[in-house]
């Protein structure tokens, strides 16, 4: 018999300290993962996630952590792009820079 439970109803609850939860949300958001998916994968309350992303909670800390994770992601992507040679590498690096400059 099929279950009528919504996937988010059976999520785990995060036991991490608040600062660590904010860091996790910033990292996932830097990778452009949707808030519902962040909540499902981490157990962090969806209300906290949306408040952080909307700038309604812990604004300075979240902005700082988000900027740090975006920079790390950009550096990782640029490093990985070096495996490709020629025009493909240049095109990929240009796209990485565009993604980095684009607002989340």
N, CA and C atoms as a LAMMPS dump frame, in Angstrom:
ITEM: TIMESTEP
0
ITEM: NUMBER OF ATOMS
312
ITEM: BOX BOUNDS ff ff ff
-5.0000000000000000e+02 5.0000000000000000e+02
-5.0000000000000000e+02 5.0000000000000000e+02
-5.0000000000000000e+02 5.0000000000000000e+02
ITEM: ATOMS id mol type element x y z
1 1 1 N 0.834 -1.169 0
2 1 2 C 0 0 0
3 1 3 C 0.886 1.242 0
4 2 1 N 0.561 2.212 -0.835
5 2 2 C 1.364 3.419 -0.972
6 2 3 C 1.169 4.329 0.235
7 3 1 N 2.246 4.956 0.635
8 3 2 C 2.202 5.875 1.768
9 3 3 C 1.83 7.265 1.283
10 4 1 N 1.006 7.953 2.046
11 4 2 C 0.606 9.309 1.693
12 4 3 C 1.479 10.349 2.368
13 5 1 N 2.534 9.931 3.059
14 5 2 C 3.416 10.867 3.746
15 5 3 C 4.204 11.692 2.747
16 6 1 N 4.257 12.97 3.005
17 6 2 C 5.093 13.873 2.223
18 6 3 C 6.536 13.641 2.643
19 7 1 N 7.514 13.687 1.729
20 7 2 C 8.909 13.415 2.088
21 7 3 C 9.44 14.303 3.202
22 8 1 N 8.98 15.546 3.279
23 8 2 C 9.493 16.44 4.315
24 8 3 C 8.922 16.121 5.685
25 9 1 N 7.869 15.34 5.753
26 9 2 C 7.278 14.994 7.033
27 9 3 C 8.12 13.979 7.789
28 10 1 N 8.961 13.262 7.108
29 10 2 C 9.75 12.225 7.761
30 10 3 C 11.227 12.607 7.855
31 11 1 N 11.507 13.905 7.925
32 11 2 C 12.889 14.344 7.988
33 11 3 C 13.442 14.188 9.383
34 12 1 N 14.763 14.154 9.457
35 12 2 C 15.431 14.102 10.75
36 12 3 C 15.488 15.509 11.332
37 13 1 N 15.76 15.604 12.611
38 13 2 C 15.874 16.89 13.287
39 13 3 C 17.348 17.123 13.611
40 14 1 N 17.852 18.282 13.228
41 14 2 C 19.259 18.609 13.448
42 14 3 C 19.518 18.872 14.927
43 15 1 N 20.628 18.318 15.419
44 15 2 C 21.041 18.543 16.804
45 15 3 C 22.287 19.423 16.865
46 16 1 N 22.673 19.99 15.733
47 16 2 C 23.863 20.846 15.674
48 16 3 C 23.573 22.189 16.334
49 17 1 N 24.617 22.84 16.872
50 17 2 C 24.43 24.185 17.422
51 17 3 C 23.977 25.157 16.327
52 18 1 N 23.333 26.243 16.725
53 18 2 C 22.765 27.205 15.776
54 18 3 C 23.806 27.733 14.793
55 19 1 N 24.982 28.097 15.276
56 19 2 C 26.018 28.638 14.381
57 19 3 C 26.402 27.619 13.311
58 20 1 N 26.485 26.369 13.691
59 20 2 C 26.828 25.314 12.725
60 20 3 C 25.686 25.111 11.728
61 21 1 N 24.446 25.226 12.192
62 21 2 C 23.307 25.115 11.278
63 21 3 C 23.333 26.247 10.255
64 22 1 N 23.649 27.456 10.707
65 22 2 C 23.726 28.601 9.799
66 22 3 C 24.816 28.377 8.76
67 23 1 N 25.953 27.823 9.188
68 23 2 C 27.048 27.528 8.267
69 23 3 C 26.626 26.49 7.224
70 24 1 N 25.925 25.473 7.651
71 24 2 C 25.46 24.427 6.732
72 24 3 C 24.487 25.014 5.711
73 25 1 N 23.572 25.847 6.174
74 25 2 C 22.607 26.476 5.256
75 25 3 C 23.346 27.347 4.241
76 26 1 N 24.337 28.113 4.71
77 26 2 C 25.112 28.965 3.807
78 26 3 C 25.828 28.128 2.756
79 27 1 N 26.398 27.016 3.173
80 27 2 C 27.112 26.152 2.219
81 27 3 C 26.158 25.577 1.179
82 28 1 N 25.034 25.054 1.62
83 28 2 C 24.069 24.482 0.676
84 28 3 C 23.506 25.561 -0.244
85 29 1 N 23.227 26.741 0.316
86 29 2 C 22.677 27.827 -0.499
87 29 3 C 23.698 28.297 -1.539
88 30 1 N 24.967 28.276 -1.197
89 30 2 C 26.019 28.644 -2.147
90 30 3 C 26.032 27.685 -3.334
91 31 1 N 25.586 26.469 -3.104
92 31 2 C 25.51 25.476 -4.179
93 31 3 C 24.148 25.488 -4.865
94 32 1 N 23.352 26.51 -4.557
95 32 2 C 22.037 26.737 -5.166
96 32 3 C 21.047 25.59 -4.931
97 33 1 N 21.1 25.025 -3.737
98 33 2 C 20.165 23.965 -3.359
99 33 3 C 18.935 24.626 -2.747
100 34 1 N 17.751 24.183 -3.145
101 34 2 C 16.493 24.774 -2.691
102 34 3 C 16.301 24.583 -1.188
103 35 1 N 15.671 25.557 -0.547
104 35 2 C 15.481 25.494 0.903
105 35 3 C 14.807 24.207 1.391
106 36 1 N 13.801 23.73 0.671
107 36 2 C 13.113 22.507 1.082
108 36 3 C 14.067 21.314 1.079
109 37 1 N 14.94 21.288 0.102
110 37 2 C 15.905 20.193 0.003
111 37 3 C 16.95 20.297 1.117
112 38 1 N 17.346 21.515 1.454
113 38 2 C 18.288 21.72 2.559
114 38 3 C 17.67 21.181 3.839
115 39 1 N 16.409 21.532 4.077
116 39 2 C 15.723 21.071 5.287
117 39 3 C 15.644 19.551 5.315
118 40 1 N 15.299 18.951 4.195
119 40 2 C 15.166 17.499 4.123
120 40 3 C 16.498 16.8 4.372
121 41 1 N 17.558 17.299 3.768
122 41 2 C 18.861 16.633 3.865
123 41 3 C 19.564 16.864 5.191
124 42 1 N 19.301 18.008 5.845
125 42 2 C 20.065 18.352 7.043
126 42 3 C 19.27 18.274 8.329
127 43 1 N 17.956 18.321 8.236
128 43 2 C 17.128 18.321 9.434
129 43 3 C 16.979 19.699 10.052
130 44 1 N 17.47 20.717 9.38
131 44 2 C 17.354 22.086 9.874
132 44 3 C 15.946 22.592 9.559
133 45 1 N 15.355 23.295 10.504
134 45 2 C 13.993 23.802 10.371
135 45 3 C 13.866 24.7 9.136
136 46 1 N 12.869 24.434 8.319
137 46 2 C 12.651 25.186 7.08
138 46 3 C 12.416 26.668 7.375
139 47 1 N 11.811 26.979 8.509
140 47 2 C 11.573 28.379 8.855
141 47 3 C 12.892 29.114 9.098
142 48 1 N 13.841 28.455 9.746
143 48 2 C 15.164 29.053 9.952
144 48 3 C 15.855 29.25 8.608
145 49 1 N 15.78 28.266 7.755
146 49 2 C 16.428 28.341 6.441
147 49 3 C 15.882 29.515 5.641
148 50 1 N 14.569 29.638 5.562
149 50 2 C 13.993 30.73 4.779
150 50 3 C 14.28 32.084 5.421
151 51 1 N 14.292 32.145 6.754
152 51 2 C 14.616 33.402 7.431
153 51 3 C 16.058 33.818 7.128
154 52 1 N 16.972 32.865 7.099
155 52 2 C 18.365 33.173 6.781
156 52 3 C 18.498 33.659 5.342
157 53 1 N 17.903 32.945 4.428
158 53 2 C 18.01 33.289 3.01
159 53 3 C 17.356 34.635 2.715
160 54 1 N 16.246 34.931 3.387
161 54 2 C 15.54 36.194 3.172
162 54 3 C 16.16 37.363 3.926
163 55 1 N 17.154 37.082 4.759
164 55 2 C 17.811 38.142 5.513
165 55 3 C 17.071 38.57 6.757
166 56 1 N 16.165 37.733 7.241
167 56 2 C 15.363 38.057 8.417
168 56 3 C 15.995 37.578 9.725
169 57 1 N 17.048 36.784 9.629
170 57 2 C 17.656 36.219 10.83
171 57 3 C 19.166 36.116 10.648
172 58 1 N 19.907 36.503 11.662
173 58 2 C 21.37 36.371 11.68
174 58 3 C 21.997 36.857 10.373
175 59 1 N 21.599 38.03 9.95
176 59 2 C 21.951 38.544 8.63
177 59 3 C 23.461 38.665 8.405
178 60 1 N 24.176 39.271 9.347
179 60 2 C 25.614 39.479 9.15
180 60 3 C 26.38 38.161 9.081
181 61 1 N 26.099 37.264 10.022
182 61 2 C 26.798 35.977 10.041
183 61 3 C 26.498 35.191 8.78
184 62 1 N 25.23 35.145 8.377
185 62 2 C 24.864 34.383 7.184
186 62 3 C 25.524 34.946 5.934
187 63 1 N 25.523 36.273 5.797
188 63 2 C 26.168 36.894 4.622
189 63 3 C 27.654 36.568 4.584
190 64 1 N 28.315 36.638 5.734
191 64 2 C 29.74 36.331 5.807
192 64 3 C 30.003 34.882 5.401
193 65 1 N 29.241 33.953 5.981
194 65 2 C 29.442 32.532 5.676
195 65 3 C 29.086 32.211 4.228
196 66 1 N 28.029 32.837 3.723
197 66 2 C 27.635 32.616 2.33
198 66 3 C 28.722 33.091 1.382
199 67 1 N 29.289 34.258 1.636
200 67 2 C 30.363 34.777 0.786
201 67 3 C 31.566 33.844 0.821
202 68 1 N 31.891 33.336 1.996
203 68 2 C 33.025 32.411 2.123
204 68 3 C 32.779 31.131 1.335
205 69 1 N 31.581 30.563 1.461
206 69 2 C 31.272 29.315 0.744
207 69 3 C 31.178 29.535 -0.765
208 70 1 N 30.685 30.684 -1.192
209 70 2 C 30.637 30.973 -2.634
210 70 3 C 32.048 31.067 -3.201
211 71 1 N 32.953 31.71 -2.458
212 71 2 C 34.337 31.843 -2.908
213 71 3 C 35.012 30.473 -2.983
214 72 1 N 34.803 29.643 -1.978
215 72 2 C 35.364 28.289 -1.977
216 72 3 C 34.836 27.499 -3.169
217 73 1 N 33.526 27.588 -3.416
218 73 2 C 32.923 26.867 -4.544
219 73 3 C 33.504 27.338 -5.87
220 74 1 N 33.662 28.658 -6.006
221 74 2 C 34.246 29.218 -7.23
222 74 3 C 35.657 28.681 -7.438
223 75 1 N 36.469 28.688 -6.39
224 75 2 C 37.849 28.197 -6.49
225 75 3 C 37.893 26.717 -6.859
226 76 1 N 36.993 25.914 -6.275
227 76 2 C 36.941 24.491 -6.609
228 76 3 C 36.561 24.281 -8.071
229 77 1 N 35.564 25.033 -8.534
230 77 2 C 35.131 24.891 -9.921
231 77 3 C 36.224 25.326 -10.891
232 78 1 N 36.929 26.421 -10.571
233 78 2 C 38.024 26.874 -11.439
234 78 3 C 39.148 25.841 -11.465
235 79 1 N 39.459 25.262 -10.325
236 79 2 C 40.494 24.224 -10.266
237 79 3 C 40.096 23.025 -11.127
238 80 1 N 38.838 22.611 -11.017
239 80 2 C 38.363 21.476 -11.815
240 80 3 C 38.322 21.805 -13.303
241 81 1 N 38.126 23.068 -13.652
242 81 2 C 38.049 23.454 -15.065
243 81 3 C 39.41 23.324 -15.752
244 82 1 N 40.469 23.272 -14.987
245 82 2 C 41.81 23.157 -15.583
246 82 3 C 42.047 21.794 -16.23
247 83 1 N 41.162 20.853 -15.963
248 83 2 C 41.273 19.531 -16.608
249 83 3 C 40.904 19.608 -18.087
250 84 1 N 40.09 20.603 -18.415
251 84 2 C 39.66 20.793 -19.801
252 84 3 C 40.66 21.734 -20.465
253 85 1 N 40.963 21.491 -21.698
254 85 2 C 41.952 22.316 -22.415
255 85 3 C 41.281 23.142 -23.499
256 86 1 N 41.947 24.229 -23.86
257 86 2 C 41.535 25.048 -25.004
258 86 3 C 40.321 25.909 -24.748
259 87 1 N 39.544 26.048 -25.813
260 87 2 C 38.376 26.914 -25.789
261 87 3 C 37.361 26.446 -24.745
262 88 1 N 37.213 25.146 -24.596
263 88 2 C 36.273 24.599 -23.617
264 88 3 C 36.576 25.095 -22.214
265 89 1 N 37.863 25.154 -21.879
266 89 2 C 38.264 25.645 -20.563
267 89 3 C 37.9 27.115 -20.403
268 90 1 N 38.185 27.909 -21.417
269 90 2 C 37.879 29.34 -21.359
270 90 3 C 36.386 29.584 -21.215
271 91 1 N 35.591 28.845 -21.95
272 91 2 C 34.133 28.992 -21.887
273 91 3 C 33.625 28.596 -20.5
274 92 1 N 34.124 27.486 -19.98
275 92 2 C 33.71 27.029 -18.659
276 92 3 C 34.108 28.032 -17.579
277 93 1 N 35.317 28.558 -17.661
278 93 2 C 35.766 29.527 -16.665
279 93 3 C 34.957 30.819 -16.744
280 94 1 N 34.584 31.206 -17.935
281 94 2 C 33.731 32.39 -18.089
282 94 3 C 32.374 32.16 -17.43
283 95 1 N 31.82 30.961 -17.621
284 95 2 C 30.529 30.626 -17.008
285 95 3 C 30.646 30.585 -15.482
286 96 1 N 31.747 30.068 -14.97
287 96 2 C 31.977 30.02 -13.52
288 96 3 C 31.996 31.437 -12.956
289 97 1 N 32.669 32.342 -13.635
290 97 2 C 32.733 33.732 -13.184
291 97 3 C 31.352 34.403 -13.229
292 98 1 N 30.569 34.107 -14.27
293 98 2 C 29.213 34.653 -14.361
294 98 3 C 28.353 34.144 -13.211
295 99 1 N 28.461 32.844 -12.935
296 99 2 C 27.702 32.257 -11.828
297 99 3 C 28.106 32.889 -10.503
298 100 1 N 29.387 33.148 -10.328
299 100 2 C 29.886 33.724 -9.079
300 100 3 C 29.367 35.151 -8.902
301 101 1 N 29.301 35.907 -9.987
302 101 2 C 28.846 37.298 -9.927
303 101 3 C 27.336 37.419 -9.778
304 102 1 N 26.604 36.398 -10.218
305 102 2 C 25.142 36.447 -10.183
306 102 3 C 24.634 36.331 -8.742
307 103 1 N 23.614 37.094 -8.416
308 103 2 C 23.043 36.986 -7.064
309 103 3 C 22.321 35.657 -6.892
310 104 1 N 22.257 35.213 -5.651
311 104 2 C 21.558 33.945 -5.364
312 104 3 C 20.085 34.135 -5.206
